[in-house]
Amino acid sequence: MPKDIWPGGARLALSLVVNVEEGSEMSIARGDRGPEPVDELGVALSKPIRNYGNESNYLYGIKAGAPRVFGLIGTYGYCTTVTAAAQSLETYPEVARLIVEGGHEAAAHGWRWVHQFRMDEDAERAFILRAADSIEATTGTRPTGWLSRYLLTENTRRLLIEEGFGYHMDDYSDDRPFVDAVTVSGKSIVVLPYALDTNDMKMWTDPAYTPEMWATYACDSIDWMLREGRDSPKMLSIGLHLRIIGRPGRMAALERVLEHVRQAGEAVWVARRAEIAQRWATVRGDAA
């Protein structure tokens, strides 16, 4: 990869990813067979009943987390990629407004925050199209990026290419963008690898993983990538969730990370993923 791939000679492209899943998670109230299994308390109910406690925990992300998270990011002047489950933005248009007003990019995180791996090709295509149409309606811009809920199908990448998506995040295999091996009539899709290790979800899945530990790990990741970036610029993803990082005791950790990024100055290019994909394709000569 060229040393000057990122603007201004930056050594690291940093992608802040805000996941908006609240309001589209599994629920008996939405006709699902069971309640949402991802719960900070770790209570995975097998019975088809409402988990009102977990539902309220997700709602916290909308009511308190969203203005807090987008507000802090805005004070630093950074723009994020918001991987949004489309139904969430339909249900909570105030979050869609925060995305638009903050200059953030809305990427598709499915029509709902549900698994698509059980879908046949027709159902999955409809799922992808419904997500894109919905996000375009709520934000005014059609999404070019896609993130599945963990599991995709053998058809997913081909369907994304056929439906006009420019990049996807369903990969964890590198610290640099690359072109997916799947092609359709000579067209391909850029892979912007995501990261689980720098994701705030670890504070839900492991109660012993403190906000201080998360912030230290994220800052150490940035520093190491900057060190490598002198010879080989790369990208780093930091994944956030409104209901997780948006809690008061975790916001200080996010502020520490953002301040660390600011102190790095022009060495770090904080960008939306669509910008990273376009820049990478342009420098490589792959842009349309």
Summary of the structure (lengths in Angstrom):
residues: 288
radius of gyration: 18.4
end to end distance: 19.5
largest distance: 55.0
contacts: 959
relative contact order: 0.19
helix: 44%
strand: 13%
